[in-house]
């Protein structure tokens, strides 16, 4: 059982950014670099055609995958977090992602080396659809790796209830100066084909920024020690004010304490949701004979999912808790 949040129009850009950070190492595999035209085909058909056109490509893919598995170093487990205690007490969902920047850079380096050493792989990469999309893909991946150099070991995406609608928030520690300039230059390099819908502010600019309500762009605040992103000025400004006082109390709530407990045994990826609050927000007047009551999930409490290594093996585990005995 999971919890899927439907993003508002103005928060989609931020969600895509967060999802990109989470998936950066996954898309490092060359088979993910399909062009739009290729993506419209059935995957099996596309790869069958490519393998027929380039004999010997499949063994080269296997060789590449082996090198990625052997040489790409993933981030270590984290047994503590500096970000969770900073979140508001109204937080209803929490996702913690490790910084995959170094892993992404290692994957790109290995792939470029394989392109030099393998004529079959190089021929496939430099011709046809891959010639159009491949270089752009690698450049984008390297740009993301550069972005992650500015971030700390953990990136957190959360949602909190402040009124009727959830407020999305992304926060990470900043470990070197120059992030604002890097983001601004990256947006310029995107060109005019699409509007990024993003305002990049420092503390002085945030103080005078106009809150345009639902029609405004998403906001990224670069402040000493942290980068904060949200779908509107008001939410980022409110959270920033809480940071100046040491946090907004999430760690002292039962949901925050349950999420924090997961770090004790070490985590790489962690996600949790306060299903009780989410269901109450969705249907605050649940009737005794409703489908939710009959399903047995009316007293559901928390959902906690984590990914870690146990005795050298990567495992994922999910826990759904309830307020009463089952």
Secondary structure per residue as TSV (DSSP state, phi and psi in degrees):
chain	resnum	aa	ss	phi	psi
A	1	X	-	360.0	133.9
A	2	X	-	-134.2	175.4
A	3	X	-	-124.7	119.1
A	4	X	-	-113.4	123.8
A	5	X	-	-97.6	129.4
A	6	X	-	-85.0	118.2
A	7	X	-	-76.1	147.8
A	8	X	-	-73.7	166.1
A	9	X	G	-58.1	-41.3
A	10	X	G	-81.1	-9.9
A	11	X	G	-103.5	0.5
A	12	X	H	-64.9	-37.9
A	13	X	H	-60.6	-44.2
A	14	X	H	-65.9	-39.3
A	15	X	H	-63.1	-41.0
A	16	X	H	-63.7	-39.4
A	17	X	H	-62.2	-46.9
A	18	X	H	-62.8	-41.6
A	19	X	H	-65.1	-36.6
A	20	X	H	-63.6	-43.3
A	21	X	H	-60.1	-43.4
A	22	X	H	-66.1	-32.6
A	23	X	H	-102.9	8.7
A	24	X	T	-58.9	-38.0
A	25	X	T	-77.8	-28.0
A	26	X	G	-64.7	-44.0
A	27	X	G	-77.4	-0.1
A	28	X	G	-68.3	-20.1
A	29	X	S	-68.7	136.6
A	30	X	G	-62.4	-27.8
A	31	X	G	-68.5	-10.7
A	32	X	G	-82.8	-9.3
A	33	X	-	-91.5	62.1
A	34	X	-	-90.5	143.7
A	35	X	-	-77.4	172.0
A	36	X	H	-61.0	-40.6
A	37	X	H	-65.1	-41.9
A	38	X	H	-69.3	-35.7
A	39	X	H	-65.8	-20.7
A	40	X	T	-77.0	-15.4
A	41	X	S	-84.2	162.5
A	42	X	-	-65.5	134.7
A	43	X	H	-53.3	-43.0
A	44	X	H	-63.1	-40.6
A	45	X	H	-64.5	-44.8
A	46	X	H	-60.2	-49.9
A	47	X	H	-70.6	-32.9
A	48	X	H	-62.8	-42.7
A	49	X	H	-63.5	-42.8
A	50	X	H	-64.2	-41.8
A	51	X	H	-67.8	-32.8
A	52	X	H	-70.9	-36.3
A	53	X	H	-74.6	-28.9
A	54	X	S	-126.6	81.6
A	55	X	T	-57.7	139.3
A	56	X	T	90.3	-0.9
A	57	X	H	-71.6	-38.8
A	58	X	H	-60.7	-45.8
A	59	X	H	-61.3	-33.8
A	60	X	H	-67.3	-37.0
A	61	X	H	-61.8	-42.2
A	62	X	H	-63.6	-39.9
A	63	X	H	-64.6	-42.8
A	64	X	H	-63.0	-46.0
A	65	X	H	-60.9	-39.7
A	66	X	H	-61.5	-42.2
A	67	X	H	-67.0	-38.0
A	68	X	H	-62.6	-43.8
A	69	X	H	-65.5	-35.3
A	70	X	H	-82.0	-32.5
A	71	X	H	-112.1	-18.4
A	72	X	-	-80.8	120.8
A	73	X	-	-94.3	117.1
A	74	X	-	-82.4	157.9
A	75	X	-	-60.1	145.3
A	76	X	-	-71.5	163.9
A	77	X	-	-65.3	152.4
A	78	X	B	-112.7	131.6
A	79	X	S	-106.5	3.9
A	80	X	-	-153.6	165.6
A	81	X	-	-143.3	136.1
A	82	X	S	-94.9	-10.1
A	83	X	S	-91.8	-37.9
A	84	X	G	-55.5	-45.0
A	85	X	G	-64.3	-13.4
A	86	X	G	-83.9	-14.3
A	87	X	S	-77.8	159.3
A	88	X	B	-72.5	153.7
A	89	X	T	-63.1	-20.0
A	90	X	T	-83.3	7.5
A	91	X	E	-61.7	131.9
A	92	X	E	-116.3	-13.6
A	93	X	E	-146.9	150.2
A	94	X	E	-145.4	127.9
A	95	X	E	-132.7	124.0
A	96	X	E	-115.9	126.4
A	97	X	E	-122.6	134.4
A	98	X	E	-72.7	162.7
A	99	X	-	-80.4	108.1
A	100	X	-	-92.3	13.0
A	101	X	H	-57.7	-48.6
A	102	X	H	-65.1	-39.0
A	103	X	H	-64.1	-40.3
A	104	X	H	-63.9	-42.7
A	105	X	H	-64.5	-41.0
A	106	X	H	-61.8	-41.5
A	107	X	H	-63.9	-42.1
A	108	X	H	-63.9	-42.8
A	109	X	H	-61.5	-44.2
A	110	X	H	-63.8	-42.5
A	111	X	H	-65.0	-42.4
A	112	X	H	-63.6	-36.8
A	113	X	H	-65.6	-40.4
A	114	X	H	-65.9	-34.6
A	115	X	H	-61.9	-36.6
A	116	X	H	-71.9	-34.9
A	117	X	H	-89.1	-24.6
A	118	X	-	-111.4	113.5
A	119	X	H	-68.3	-33.5
A	120	X	H	-65.3	-48.6
A	121	X	H	-64.4	-40.2
A	122	X	H	-66.7	-39.6
A	123	X	H	-63.7	-42.9
A	124	X	H	-63.9	-41.2
A	125	X	H	-72.4	-31.9
A	126	X	H	-95.3	-0.6
A	127	X	S	-128.1	161.0
A	128	X	H	64.4	-141.9
A	129	X	H	-64.8	-34.3
A	130	X	H	-67.6	-28.8
A	131	X	H	-65.5	-27.5
A	132	X	H	-82.4	-43.7
A	133	X	H	-101.1	-26.8
A	134	X	H	-59.0	-55.9
A	135	X	H	-59.1	-39.3
A	136	X	H	-63.7	-37.7
A	137	X	H	-63.7	-47.5
A	138	X	H	-64.4	-38.9
A	139	X	H	-61.9	-41.1
A	140	X	H	-65.8	-39.3
A	141	X	H	-66.3	-39.9
A	142	X	H	-66.5	-35.0
A	143	X	H	-64.6	-40.2
A	144	X	H	-65.5	-38.4
A	145	X	H	-62.9	-39.3
A	146	X	H	-64.0	-40.6
A	147	X	H	-59.4	-42.5
A	148	X	H	-68.9	-17.6
A	149	X	T	-64.1	-23.2
A	150	X	T	-84.1	-17.4
A	151	X	E	-91.7	158.9
A	152	X	E	-78.7	-164.1
A	153	X	E	-75.1	-15.5
A	154	X	E	-138.3	142.4
A	155	X	E	-124.1	129.1
A	156	X	E	-118.0	132.3
A	157	X	E	-117.6	127.0
A	158	X	E	-136.7	165.1
A	159	X	E	-132.0	139.5
A	160	X	E	-131.3	154.2
A	161	X	E	-96.3	111.2
A	162	X	S	-133.9	83.0
A	163	X	S	103.9	-149.4
A	164	X	S	-86.2	-23.2
A	165	X	S	-114.8	142.5
A	166	X	E	-65.1	144.4
A	167	X	E	-107.5	116.6
A	168	X	E	-82.8	143.0
A	169	X	E	-146.4	137.5
A	170	X	E	-121.3	134.0
A	171	X	E	-141.2	142.4
A	172	X	E	-150.1	154.2
A	173	X	E	-76.3	148.1
A	174	X	E	-106.3	125.5
A	175	X	-	-109.1	-1.9
A	176	X	S	-154.7	152.5
A	177	X	S	-73.3	163.8
A	178	X	-	102.8	3.1
A	179	X	H	-64.4	-41.9
A	180	X	H	-60.8	-46.1
A	181	X	H	-62.9	-41.0
A	182	X	H	-61.2	-45.5
A	183	X	H	-65.7	-42.0
A	184	X	H	-62.7	-43.3
A	185	X	H	-66.7	-35.4
A	186	X	H	-66.1	-38.9
A	187	X	H	-65.1	-40.9
A	188	X	H	-61.4	-39.3
A	189	X	H	-68.6	-18.6
A	190	X	T	-66.6	-21.3
A	191	X	T	80.4	-162.0
A	192	X	T	-106.1	8.5
A	193	X	S	-66.4	-35.4
A	194	X	S	-144.5	142.1
A	195	X	-	-83.8	123.8
A	196	X	-	-68.5	-22.7
A	197	X	-	64.7	45.0
A	198	X	E	-143.0	131.5
A	199	X	E	-110.2	130.9
A	200	X	E	-109.4	118.3
A	201	X	E	-125.7	154.2
A	202	X	-	-103.7	-175.3
A	203	X	H	-63.3	-40.4
A	204	X	H	-65.0	-40.5
A	205	X	H	-70.0	-34.2
A	206	X	H	-63.9	-38.0
A	207	X	H	-61.3	-30.6
A	208	X	H	-109.3	2.4
A	209	X	-	-66.7	140.2
A	210	X	-	-84.4	132.3
A	211	X	-	-89.3	106.9
A	212	X	-	-92.2	9.0
A	213	X	G	71.5	-148.5
A	214	X	G	-62.3	-20.7
A	215	X	G	-87.3	-1.6
A	216	X	S	-83.9	163.9
A	217	X	-	-79.2	163.6
A	218	X	E	-67.1	160.3
A	219	X	E	-126.2	135.5
A	220	X	E	-118.5	122.4
A	221	X	E	-104.9	124.9
A	222	X	E	-104.9	112.0
A	223	X	E	-128.1	164.1
A	224	X	T	-53.5	120.4
A	225	X	T	91.2	-21.8
A	226	X	E	-144.7	153.6
A	227	X	E	-118.2	134.4
A	228	X	E	-129.3	133.0
A	229	X	E	-130.3	141.1
A	230	X	E	-156.4	169.5
A	231	X	S	-79.4	-7.3
A	232	X	S	-155.7	161.8
A	233	X	H	-65.0	-42.4
A	234	X	H	-60.0	-44.6
A	235	X	H	-65.7	-43.6
A	236	X	H	-66.3	-40.5
A	237	X	H	-64.4	-41.2
A	238	X	H	-65.1	-44.5
A	239	X	H	-65.9	-40.8
A	240	X	H	-60.5	-39.5
A	241	X	H	-62.8	-37.4
A	242	X	H	-67.1	-34.3
A	243	X	H	-61.2	-37.2
A	244	X	T	-64.9	-17.5
A	245	X	T	-108.6	14.5
A	246	X	T	91.4	5.3
A	247	X	-	126.7	173.0
A	248	X	B	-119.8	16.4
A	249	X	B	94.4	8.4
A	250	X	G	-62.9	-38.9
A	251	X	G	-63.7	-20.5
A	252	X	G	-90.9	-5.1
A	253	X	S	-85.8	156.6
A	254	X	H	-58.2	-40.3
A	255	X	H	-66.2	-41.9
A	256	X	H	-63.0	-40.6
A	257	X	H	-66.4	-38.7
A	258	X	H	-65.0	-40.9
A	259	X	H	-67.4	-42.6
A	260	X	H	-63.5	-33.5
A	261	X	H	-60.8	-28.4
A	262	X	G	-65.1	-25.6
A	263	X	G	-69.8	-21.7
A	264	X	G	-59.5	-34.7
A	265	X	G	-96.8	5.0
A	266	X	-	88.2	135.2
A	267	X	B	-140.5	153.2
A	268	X	S	-106.1	-54.5
A	269	X	E	-116.4	141.5
A	270	X	E	-145.6	134.0
A	271	X	E	-140.9	139.9
A	272	X	E	-146.8	156.3
A	273	X	E	-146.1	139.4
A	274	X	E	-87.5	85.8
A	275	X	H	-64.2	-30.0
A	276	X	H	-61.2	-48.2
A	277	X	H	-68.8	-36.4
A	278	X	H	-64.9	-43.4
A	279	X	H	-67.0	-37.9
A	280	X	H	-65.0	-37.0
A	281	X	H	-69.1	-36.3
A	282	X	H	-71.0	-43.7
A	283	X	-	-143.5	85.7
A	284	X	T	-69.6	-12.9
A	285	X	T	-121.0	54.1
A	286	X	-	-64.4	127.0
A	287	X	-	-84.5	152.8
A	288	X	T	-58.5	-29.7
A	289	X	T	-101.0	18.6
A	290	X	S	-72.8	164.4
A	291	X	H	-61.6	-35.1
A	292	X	H	-64.5	-42.7
A	293	X	H	-64.0	-43.1
A	294	X	H	-68.5	-25.9
A	295	X	H	-71.9	-19.3
A	296	X	T	88.6	2.8
A	297	X	-	-104.6	10.3
A	298	X	T	-67.4	-25.1
A	299	X	T	-105.8	22.9
A	300	X	E	-63.8	148.8
A	301	X	E	-116.2	-78.2
A	302	X	E	-125.0	150.5
A	303	X	E	-114.9	127.1
A	304	X	E	-131.2	125.7
A	305	X	E	-127.6	137.5
A	306	X	E	-143.3	161.2
A	307	X	E	-129.5	128.8
A	308	X	E	-153.5	179.7
A	309	X	E	-112.3	130.1
A	310	X	E	-126.7	118.9
A	311	X	T	52.1	43.5
A	312	X	T	82.2	-2.4
A	313	X	E	-111.4	139.4
A	314	X	E	-81.9	128.1
A	315	X	E	-134.5	152.7
A	316	X	E	-120.7	141.9
A	317	X	E	-142.1	146.4
A	318	X	E	-125.6	138.2
A	319	X	E	-128.3	128.8
A	320	X	E	-115.3	118.8
A	321	X	E	-107.0	158.6
A	322	X	E	-130.3	161.6
A	323	X	S	-77.2	-23.9
A	324	X	S	-129.3	174.3
A	325	X	-	-66.5	149.1
A	326	X	-	-97.2	360.0
